[in-house]
Amino acid sequence: MIISALIAFLALLLVVANIMVTIATARSELFEPLQKKASIWFIWFFPVVGVGLLWYILHEDMGSRARSGDSGNRYIEDDYLDGHESQ
């Protein structure tokens, strides 16, 4: 009984992790649209490896942006700079 409950809990935890990494991958500017589709496919067809690998990639990208001072939103920064360069 305890083992089946533990397996059910771990399966639920894996599904939640897959959902979180899927959302983060879909929102990320790190990948092109085709890469996002392939990454999401990888997450769901190889759940343990996929979620771990994509989480690591996204986490590393966020860390490198924080170290470089890049907010990650180039479009807003570019629009802001385009409108305020002459000042």
Backbone bond lengths (Angstrom), bond angles and torsions (degrees), N, CA, C in turn:
res aa  C-N    CA-C-N  psi(-1)  N-CA   C-N-CA  omega(-1)  CA-C   N-CA-C  phi
1 M - - - 1.452 - - 1.546 111.05 -
2 I 1.305 115.97 -45.22 1.461 120.03 -178.38 1.533 110.23 -67.31
3 I 1.324 116.21 -39.12 1.463 119.65 -178.88 1.528 110.63 -66.08
4 S 1.328 117.31 -40.81 1.467 119.27 179.25 1.526 111.07 -67.14
5 A 1.314 117.41 -35.05 1.462 120.34 176.58 1.523 110.56 -67.36
6 L 1.311 117.01 -38.90 1.462 121.37 178.32 1.529 110.77 -65.71
7 I 1.323 117.18 -42.52 1.461 121.04 177.65 1.527 110.88 -63.15
8 A 1.329 116.78 -41.80 1.466 120.88 177.99 1.529 110.62 -63.61
9 F 1.320 117.46 -41.02 1.462 121.43 178.70 1.526 110.96 -64.29
10 L 1.331 117.09 -44.24 1.461 120.79 179.22 1.529 111.71 -65.24
11 A 1.329 116.76 -37.38 1.466 120.17 177.41 1.529 110.23 -65.53
12 L 1.318 117.17 -42.47 1.468 121.24 177.70 1.528 110.70 -63.76
13 L 1.307 116.47 -41.39 1.464 121.52 177.97 1.525 110.72 -61.65
14 L 1.324 117.08 -41.30 1.458 121.56 178.89 1.525 111.32 -65.84
15 V 1.322 117.61 -40.40 1.469 120.91 178.28 1.525 110.22 -64.32
16 V 1.315 117.24 -43.30 1.473 120.69 178.44 1.524 110.32 -63.12
17 A 1.322 117.41 -43.21 1.473 120.88 178.06 1.523 110.34 -62.75
18 N 1.329 117.82 -41.96 1.467 121.12 177.77 1.522 111.00 -60.95
19 I 1.316 117.00 -42.79 1.472 120.41 179.33 1.525 110.21 -63.03
20 M 1.321 117.25 -45.41 1.468 120.55 -178.82 1.529 111.65 -62.72
21 V 1.324 117.48 -44.33 1.466 120.47 -179.06 1.527 110.38 -71.60
22 T 1.325 117.86 -33.27 1.466 120.68 175.91 1.524 110.44 -61.89
23 I 1.320 117.42 -45.43 1.467 121.59 179.35 1.535 109.95 -64.17
24 A 1.332 116.76 -44.89 1.466 120.04 179.68 1.530 111.29 -62.56
25 T 1.325 116.91 -38.82 1.471 120.81 179.01 1.522 110.37 -67.39
26 A 1.315 117.12 -42.64 1.468 120.87 -179.22 1.527 111.38 -64.44
27 R 1.322 117.82 -33.27 1.471 121.45 -178.95 1.525 113.44 -87.05
28 S 1.310 117.35 -13.98 1.463 121.54 -174.28 1.521 111.88 -69.87
29 E 1.325 115.78 144.10 1.460 121.96 173.71 1.524 110.58 -92.40
30 L 1.304 117.24 1.73 1.450 122.71 -177.60 1.527 112.07 -70.66
31 F 1.341 117.40 -31.06 1.457 121.87 -173.93 1.522 111.76 -112.83
32 E 1.334 115.09 151.24 1.461 122.39 169.81 1.534 107.73 -75.69
33 P 1.347 118.41 161.65 1.477 119.88 -178.41 1.529 114.35 -53.76
34 L 1.318 118.23 -42.30 1.465 119.97 179.64 1.531 111.14 -67.19
35 Q 1.330 116.51 -36.60 1.459 120.24 177.52 1.528 110.82 -66.36
36 K 1.336 116.14 -37.11 1.467 119.88 177.48 1.524 110.52 -62.21
37 K 1.331 116.96 -45.26 1.466 120.47 179.12 1.519 110.92 -61.27
38 A 1.336 116.66 -44.69 1.465 120.32 179.59 1.528 111.17 -64.90
39 S 1.316 116.80 -39.46 1.465 120.58 179.60 1.520 111.38 -65.86
40 I 1.319 116.49 -42.84 1.464 120.35 179.11 1.529 110.03 -65.61
41 W 1.314 117.19 -39.79 1.461 121.09 175.72 1.530 109.50 -59.65
42 F 1.319 116.47 -44.65 1.469 121.87 -179.86 1.521 110.83 -62.03
43 I 1.334 117.42 -42.37 1.466 122.00 179.74 1.526 110.74 -57.66
44 W 1.324 116.70 -44.76 1.464 120.14 -173.50 1.526 113.91 -85.12
45 F 1.327 118.55 -25.00 1.457 118.59 179.49 1.528 112.89 -91.99
46 F 1.308 117.58 -19.44 1.454 123.18 174.14 1.527 107.01 -129.85
47 P 1.339 117.01 72.67 1.468 120.74 -166.07 1.528 115.53 -56.56
48 V 1.299 119.07 -49.38 1.464 119.77 -175.13 1.528 110.36 -70.34
49 V 1.307 116.56 -49.83 1.470 120.79 -179.05 1.523 110.20 -68.83
50 G 1.319 116.76 -43.58 1.465 121.11 -177.27 1.511 113.01 -61.99
51 V 1.323 116.56 -49.31 1.465 118.92 -178.64 1.527 110.49 -66.24
52 G 1.320 117.69 -37.63 1.463 120.22 179.04 1.515 112.31 -66.40
53 L 1.320 116.25 -45.20 1.459 120.79 -178.43 1.524 112.12 -66.27
54 L 1.334 116.95 -48.05 1.464 119.51 -179.03 1.527 111.73 -67.97
55 W 1.330 117.71 -36.57 1.459 119.96 176.35 1.521 109.32 -61.22
56 Y 1.328 116.68 -43.20 1.464 120.85 179.77 1.524 110.95 -62.20
57 I 1.328 117.64 -45.71 1.468 121.57 -179.45 1.522 110.70 -61.99
58 L 1.332 116.59 -47.10 1.471 119.88 -179.51 1.523 111.00 -66.03
59 H 1.320 117.11 -39.05 1.459 121.16 179.71 1.526 110.45 -65.22
60 E 1.327 117.59 -42.20 1.463 121.30 178.17 1.530 111.25 -63.88
61 D 1.328 117.05 -39.27 1.463 120.68 178.87 1.519 110.38 -64.26
62 M 1.330 117.77 -42.17 1.467 120.73 178.97 1.520 110.23 -65.58
63 G 1.339 117.69 -38.94 1.462 121.51 179.26 1.521 112.17 -66.08
64 S 1.326 117.03 -40.11 1.464 119.25 179.99 1.523 110.73 -70.08
65 R 1.317 117.38 -33.99 1.467 119.84 176.16 1.521 110.89 -67.48
66 A 1.325 117.27 -39.70 1.458 120.30 179.11 1.524 110.60 -64.74
67 R 1.337 116.58 -40.21 1.472 119.53 179.61 1.521 111.91 -68.32
68 S 1.340 117.04 -32.31 1.463 119.83 -177.53 1.527 112.53 -88.86
69 G 1.321 117.10 -9.11 1.458 120.24 -178.45 1.511 113.19 84.01
70 D 1.319 118.51 7.10 1.470 123.18 179.61 1.517 108.53 -81.99
71 S 1.318 116.73 125.23 1.459 120.38 179.36 1.508 111.51 -73.87
72 G 1.333 117.58 -16.47 1.449 120.98 179.92 1.505 113.39 90.65
73 N 1.326 117.79 -6.87 1.454 119.82 -179.62 1.521 108.53 -111.96
74 R 1.318 115.70 80.72 1.455 121.44 -176.03 1.520 112.41 -64.52
75 Y 1.316 117.36 -32.60 1.458 120.65 -175.00 1.527 111.26 -67.17
76 I 1.300 117.82 -43.20 1.459 120.32 179.25 1.522 109.45 -67.59
77 E 1.338 117.11 -44.12 1.458 119.97 179.82 1.522 111.03 -61.90
78 D 1.336 117.91 -43.82 1.461 121.07 179.71 1.525 111.30 -63.11
79 D 1.329 117.26 -42.71 1.461 120.36 178.55 1.525 110.47 -63.97
80 Y 1.305 116.49 -40.55 1.452 119.98 -179.93 1.523 109.81 -64.53
81 L 1.318 117.20 -46.93 1.457 120.84 -179.07 1.529 111.84 -65.43
82 D 1.329 117.41 -38.42 1.467 120.50 179.55 1.534 110.97 -61.42
83 G 1.298 116.55 -37.67 1.461 120.41 -178.57 1.505 114.30 -81.65
84 H 1.333 118.76 -16.21 1.464 120.65 -173.41 1.526 113.23 -124.27
85 E 1.314 118.80 16.11 1.463 120.78 -178.96 1.525 113.29 -69.92
86 S 1.309 117.67 -31.33 1.472 119.90 -174.09 1.526 112.13 -80.60
87 Q 1.312 118.83 -7.65 1.461 120.05 -176.61 1.482 112.93 -82.93
